[in-house]
């Protein structure tokens, strides 16, 4: 992934992000560099429940 004014999201970046999210949601990936991954619900989905 690139940063700055010429930053673009490549096909490889999209593939990697998709895999990252799939593994996190399936609890196959629970931390990155010893930092735990917490799955949370957005506040707007919890309003009124």
Secondary structure as the mmCIF struct_conf table of DSSP 4:
data_model
#
loop_
_struct_conf.conf_type_id
_struct_conf.id
_struct_conf.beg_label_comp_id
_struct_conf.beg_label_asym_id
_struct_conf.beg_label_seq_id
_struct_conf.end_label_comp_id
_struct_conf.end_label_asym_id
_struct_conf.end_label_seq_id
BEND BEND1 UNK A 4 UNK A 4
TURN_TY1_P TURN_TY1_P1 UNK A 5 UNK A 6
HELX_RH_AL_P HELX_RH_AL_P1 UNK A 11 UNK A 25
TURN_TY1_P TURN_TY1_P2 UNK A 26 UNK A 27
BEND BEND2 UNK A 28 UNK A 28
STRN STRN1 UNK A 31 UNK A 32
TURN_TY1_P TURN_TY1_P3 UNK A 33 UNK A 34
STRN STRN2 UNK A 35 UNK A 36
HELX_LH_PP_P HELX_LH_PP_P1 UNK A 37 UNK A 37
HELX_RH_AL_P HELX_RH_AL_P2 UNK A 43 UNK A 46
TURN_TY1_P TURN_TY1_P4 UNK A 47 UNK A 48
#
